[in-house]
Amino acid sequence: MTITPTPTLITAAELHRALADRDLLLIDVREPNEYASGHIPGALLCPLADVQDLHLPTLNIPIVLYCQSGRRSHLAWEILQAKGLSNLRELQGGFQAWQQAGYGGSTAPISLMRQVQIVAGSLILVGVIAGFTVNPGFFLLSGFVGAGLLFAGITNTCALARLLALLPMNRPRRK
């Protein structure tokens, strides 16, 4: 029988106290656009896809991992634990729990997904209005955007989101 180790969880309140009282290394394992839309001050960005390549010096301080809700941070915990790192903790409930506890965190005005919805919806609306009032050829704009949304849904890749992610307001701020 194999006993699988379980991560030590830390609540948002405990993390808030720990950040004020002592040193710890806080690692955000979400994607850069999520980090840019809001994160716990002082957190190091290391997306889950990059955790395997993360080289941390031997530290005598706790390492706290978090993501949006806790699923990706658990995967990151498994990867780092397998690499022999100890003193790992996970923020219980992730960044959502941090924000629900009222500790805030820097935030961007709106999420990347909402930006995609606003831009795509605006282009479709402009295409329909211009198609009826200016030239029926503008219906092609609405059709093109609709086809792009269909392609994004089928392939799980969104070119519009990638373009919007390049905007300065959607990039992580470096200190």
C-alpha positions as CSV (number, residue, x, y, z in Angstrom):
1,M,0.0,0.0,0.0
2,T,1.4,3.4,-1.1
3,I,0.6,6.4,1.0
4,T,0.3,9.5,-1.1
5,P,1.5,12.6,0.7
6,T,-1.0,15.5,0.8
7,P,-0.1,19.1,0.7
8,T,-0.3,21.3,3.7
9,L,-2.9,23.9,3.1
10,I,-2.8,27.5,4.3
11,T,-5.9,29.6,4.5
12,A,-6.1,33.1,3.2
13,A,-6.1,34.5,6.7
14,E,-3.0,32.5,7.6
15,L,-1.3,33.6,4.5
16,H,-2.1,37.2,5.1
17,R,-0.6,37.0,8.6
18,A,2.4,35.1,7.3
19,L,3.1,37.7,4.7
20,A,3.1,40.4,7.4
21,D,5.1,38.4,10.0
22,R,7.8,36.5,8.2
23,D,9.5,35.6,5.0
24,L,7.9,33.2,2.5
25,L,8.1,32.6,-1.2
26,L,4.7,33.0,-2.9
27,I,4.4,31.5,-6.3
28,D,1.4,32.1,-8.6
29,V,1.1,29.2,-11.1
30,R,-1.6,30.8,-13.3
31,E,-1.1,32.1,-16.8
32,P,0.4,35.6,-17.3
33,N,-2.9,37.1,-18.4
34,E,-4.6,35.8,-15.2
35,Y,-1.7,37.2,-13.1
36,A,-2.0,40.5,-14.9
37,S,-5.7,40.6,-14.1
38,G,-5.0,40.3,-10.4
39,H,-2.6,38.7,-8.0
40,I,-1.4,38.7,-4.5
41,P,1.3,41.4,-4.1
42,G,4.8,40.0,-4.0
43,A,3.9,36.8,-5.8
44,L,6.3,35.3,-8.3
45,L,4.7,34.3,-11.6
46,C,5.5,30.8,-12.7
47,P,2.8,29.3,-14.9
48,L,2.0,25.6,-14.3
49,A,3.6,24.7,-17.7
50,D,6.9,26.1,-16.4
51,V,6.9,24.6,-12.9
52,Q,8.8,21.5,-14.0
53,D,11.7,23.8,-15.1
54,L,11.6,25.9,-12.0
55,H,14.9,25.8,-10.1
56,L,14.6,27.1,-6.5
57,P,17.5,27.4,-4.2
58,T,17.4,25.5,-1.0
59,L,15.2,27.7,1.2
60,N,14.4,27.5,4.8
61,I,11.3,29.5,4.3
62,P,7.8,28.1,3.3
63,I,6.9,28.1,-0.3
64,V,3.2,28.8,-0.9
65,L,1.7,28.0,-4.3
66,Y,-1.6,29.3,-5.5
67,C,-3.7,29.5,-8.6
68,Q,-7.3,30.7,-9.2
69,S,-9.1,28.0,-7.3
70,G,-6.5,25.4,-6.1
71,R,-6.5,22.8,-8.9
72,R,-3.4,23.9,-10.7
73,S,-1.5,24.7,-7.5
74,H,-2.1,21.1,-6.4
75,L,-0.6,19.9,-9.7
76,A,2.4,22.3,-9.1
77,W,2.7,21.0,-5.6
78,E,2.9,17.4,-6.9
79,I,5.6,18.4,-9.4
80,L,7.7,20.3,-6.9
81,Q,7.2,17.6,-4.2
82,A,8.4,15.0,-6.7
83,K,11.5,17.1,-7.3
84,G,12.3,16.8,-3.6
85,L,11.2,20.2,-2.4
86,S,9.8,20.3,1.1
87,N,8.1,23.0,3.0
88,L,5.5,23.4,0.3
89,R,2.1,24.7,1.0
90,E,-1.0,25.5,-1.1
91,L,-3.4,28.4,-0.6
92,Q,-6.7,26.8,0.2
93,G,-9.3,28.0,-2.4
94,G,-6.6,29.9,-4.4
95,F,-6.8,33.5,-5.4
96,Q,-10.6,33.4,-5.2
97,A,-10.4,32.6,-1.5
98,W,-7.9,35.4,-1.1
99,Q,-10.2,37.9,-2.7
100,Q,-13.3,36.6,-0.9
101,A,-11.5,37.1,2.4
102,G,-11.2,40.8,1.4
103,Y,-7.4,41.0,1.0
104,G,-7.8,42.3,-2.5
105,G,-4.7,42.0,-4.7
106,S,-3.8,44.1,-7.7
107,T,-6.4,43.8,-10.4
108,A,-6.8,44.8,-14.0
109,P,-10.0,46.6,-15.0
110,I,-11.6,43.6,-16.8
111,S,-10.6,40.0,-17.6
112,L,-9.2,38.9,-20.9
113,M,-12.3,36.8,-21.6
114,R,-14.6,39.8,-21.1
115,Q,-12.4,41.8,-23.4
116,V,-12.8,39.1,-26.1
117,Q,-16.6,39.2,-25.7
118,I,-16.7,43.0,-25.9
119,V,-14.5,43.2,-29.0
120,A,-16.2,40.2,-30.8
121,G,-19.7,41.4,-29.9
122,S,-18.9,45.0,-31.1
123,L,-17.5,43.7,-34.4
124,I,-20.6,41.6,-35.0
125,L,-22.9,44.5,-34.1
126,V,-21.1,46.9,-36.3
127,G,-21.1,44.4,-39.2
128,V,-24.9,43.9,-38.9
129,I,-25.7,47.6,-38.6
130,A,-23.4,48.6,-41.4
131,G,-24.7,45.7,-43.5
132,F,-28.3,47.0,-43.2
133,T,-27.4,50.7,-43.5
134,V,-24.2,51.1,-45.6
135,N,-23.5,48.0,-47.7
136,P,-24.5,44.4,-47.5
137,G,-20.9,43.5,-47.8
138,F,-20.4,44.4,-44.1
139,F,-22.4,41.2,-43.2
140,L,-19.1,39.4,-44.0
141,L,-17.5,41.1,-41.0
142,S,-20.1,39.5,-38.7
143,G,-19.7,36.2,-40.5
144,F,-15.9,36.3,-40.2
145,V,-16.1,37.1,-36.4
146,G,-18.7,34.3,-36.0
147,A,-16.5,31.8,-37.8
148,G,-13.6,32.9,-35.6
149,L,-15.6,32.3,-32.5
150,L,-16.7,28.9,-33.8
151,F,-13.1,28.0,-34.6
152,A,-12.0,29.2,-31.2
153,G,-14.6,27.0,-29.5
154,I,-13.7,23.9,-31.5
155,T,-9.9,24.2,-31.2
156,N,-9.7,25.8,-27.8
157,T,-7.4,28.5,-29.3
158,C,-8.5,32.1,-29.6
159,A,-6.5,34.4,-31.9
160,L,-8.4,37.4,-30.6
161,A,-7.5,36.6,-27.0
162,R,-3.8,36.2,-28.0
163,L,-3.9,39.6,-29.7
164,L,-5.6,41.2,-26.8
165,A,-3.0,39.6,-24.4
166,L,-0.3,41.5,-26.2
167,L,-1.8,44.9,-25.1
168,P,0.2,46.6,-22.4
169,M,-2.8,46.6,-20.0
170,N,-2.8,42.8,-20.2
171,R,0.8,42.1,-19.5
172,P,2.2,41.3,-16.1
173,R,3.9,44.3,-14.6
174,R,7.5,43.7,-13.7
175,K,9.0,45.3,-10.6
